[in-house]
Amino acid sequence: MTSAVSTSPAPPRGGRDLKSAVLVGVGLLATALVGLFWFDWLLVVLVVALLVGAVSEIATAVRGIGLDVPRPPLWVAAAVLPLTAWRWGVPGLFVALVACLALVAVWTALTRRRPAGQFMLAGVFIVLWAPFLLSFAAALLDEPLGHRMVAVLLLMVVSNDTFGYIVGYRFGRTPIAPRISPKKSWEGLAGSLAGSVLVGVVAVPVLVGQPWWVGAVLGVTTVAAATSGDFSESMVKRELGIKDMSSALPGHGGVMDRLDSLVFASPVAYTVLALPLT
């Protein structure tokens, strides 16, 4: 979910099809809500499907710089990491991570790709960037009130995007990093921060029964994480010379173009909501 903090009014990004974007967004949201409140396995299946798409499109993107990263171990990681986190929490996630990284190394060696070191490092990077980080959201489901914690996580990321877009669109004048993402402004970032803290202060006590100040901490850290995720993907795409990771989601671009903020925000939400802060 890309954090939108535009510096000035502009037409839809890349002239995308608004109708397709809305339909895809509503479909993904409806599936997530059904999984969140009735069938948690459906939410995990959605996460796995998105991660398979994400690692596939990243592997395709890095092929443009000469790294034909083997995909089977990436697909295994995209399925195994969130499923393990869902069933056995963070301890199980770290065990599965070690196994998946070993699989990347072994697969690279057996397929005799050269230069082996570069291929292996690229595979490790992809596993860590998407499947590992987003699996912390699945790990929340293993916690008491885990479904509500995931709901808070999604609410915080949406708040970051929405308030950032509204304030940035109306008042944005000062770019944060014009060479990386020229449409992201300090004014929009301030809007994201104020809106997310406000939503967190209300949502965390109501949904998960934790103190209001935990919501404030979650608001600040979510904005920091989501913005970092957005800039990180922008830097990767700039290095690869591409605008979107793919066109897998009509009206949205690639899967990672929607998940960039969420993957960084997931471990933050787990740390703030599932680990004791007092």
Disulfide bonds with the S-S distance in Angstrom:
none
